[in-house]
Structure formats: C-alpha cells, structure tokens
Amino acid sequence: MKQLCTRLAVRLYNQYFFKISLLRGFFYGFFLKKKGKRVYICKGVTIMSPQNVELGNDVYLGKNVTIAGQQGVTIGDNSIINHNVNIISVNHVYEDPNKTIREQGYYGAPISIGEDVWIATGAVVLQGIKIGKGAVIGANAVVTKNVAPYTLVGGIPAKFIRRRNSEKKSKDLPNRYY
C-alpha cells in the first residue's frame, strides 16, 4: 500500500510540476530572443537580458538556474541544465585599485551550449565558453575552457575526464529508479 501511495504521489507531482514548468517556458518566450518547443523552466530560474538568450526545443532549466545573458547565451535542443547552475556571459573588470569595481565596467563573450548537453547540479559556465554536442558537465564543475563534443568534464576548474562511450550500456548501470 505504501508503495502504491508513493507512486501515485510521484505521478501527481510530476504531472503538476511539468505543466507549471511548461507554462513558465511559454511566458518567458515573450522575452527571449528565441524559444523552441517544450521548454521547461522550473521555479526560481533567473534570466538576465532574456532578449539575448536562445533556447532550443526540449530544453530543461532546473530550479534556481541563473543565466546572465548580457553577451548572449545559446542552449541547443534536448539539453538539460540541472538545479543551481550558473551560466555567466559577463564578468567585472577589477584591475584598477584606484577605482571601485563598479566604476570599471565589465567584459564578456557569448556562451554556446550544444545539443544534447547535460550540465549537472551546481556547475558554473563562464563567459566565452563553447560546449560541444553531447557533452556532460559534472556537478559543481567550473567551466573555464571550451568542452569538446561527447566528453565528460568535471572539477574546479573543469578538466577532461573521459569521452562518452557507447560500449557502457544502460544495462550495466545501477537500476535503482526504473
């Protein structure tokens, strides 16, 4: 009985959660430079300068994602941006100690995130970065250099871990949730 109640609660939550996320995606679409179909935007997402942000089809932005789009951010189709990820296309200039940081302005460059990319919880993507198709960014990684297609990176700063490999099938992975 407990298992049945849990399944029912999860099903109801998911139906409600994803419909609300789709609604947020719909409303953000009025302000974004480009928005694809079925864009899911969870609670707490902040998009600065949305007129410079492009989201492809079937993009998922998890809770509390921040996108600083002042210099432009593009996220490709089927990409997953997990909770608490920061995508920052600008940074402050701070070199002159005789001026306040605020007076020194900022610099930046566009960020391009390819199709089928997964950016795990808590990661940070800095200005000017290009993340290739099918790449995976590990949890809490800080991406300071471009990421090649179909690679897994992680750490601070993010470093190459391995290439995604079709030899490791899903049947070889733990089956805790399915």
Rosetta blueprint (number, residue, H / E / L):
1 M L
2 K H
3 Q H
4 L H
5 C H
6 T H
7 R H
8 L H
9 A H
10 V H
11 R H
12 L H
13 Y H
14 N H
15 Q H
16 Y H
17 F H
18 F H
19 K H
20 I H
21 S H
22 L H
23 L H
24 R H
25 G H
26 F H
27 F H
28 Y H
29 G L
30 F L
31 F L
32 L L
33 K L
34 K E
35 K E
36 G L
37 K L
38 R L
39 V L
40 Y E
41 I E
42 C L
43 K L
44 G L
45 V L
46 T E
47 I E
48 M E
49 S L
50 P H
51 Q H
52 N H
53 V E
54 E E
55 L E
56 G L
57 N L
58 D L
59 V L
60 Y E
61 L E
62 G L
63 K L
64 N L
65 V L
66 T E
67 I E
68 A E
69 G L
70 Q L
71 Q L
72 G L
73 V E
74 T E
75 I E
76 G L
77 D L
78 N L
79 S L
80 I E
81 I E
82 N L
83 H L
84 N L
85 V L
86 N E
87 I E
88 I E
89 S L
90 V E
91 N E
92 H E
93 V L
94 Y L
95 E L
96 D L
97 P L
98 N L
99 K L
100 T L
101 I L
102 R H
103 E H
104 Q H
105 G L
106 Y E
107 Y E
108 G E
109 A L
110 P L
111 I E
112 S E
113 I E
114 G L
115 E L
116 D L
117 V L
118 W E
119 I E
120 A L
121 T L
122 G L
123 A L
124 V E
125 V E
126 L L
127 Q L
128 G L
129 I L
130 K E
131 I E
132 G L
133 K L
134 G L
135 A L
136 V E
137 I E
138 G L
139 A L
140 N L
141 A L
142 V E
143 V E
144 T L
145 K L
146 N L
147 V E
148 A L
149 P L
150 Y L
151 T E
152 L E
153 V E
154 G E
155 G L
156 I L
157 P L
158 A L
159 K E
160 F E
161 I E
162 R E
163 R E
164 R L
165 N L
166 S L
167 E L
168 K L
169 K L
170 S H
171 K H
172 D H
173 L L
174 P L
175 N L
176 R L
177 Y L
178 Y L
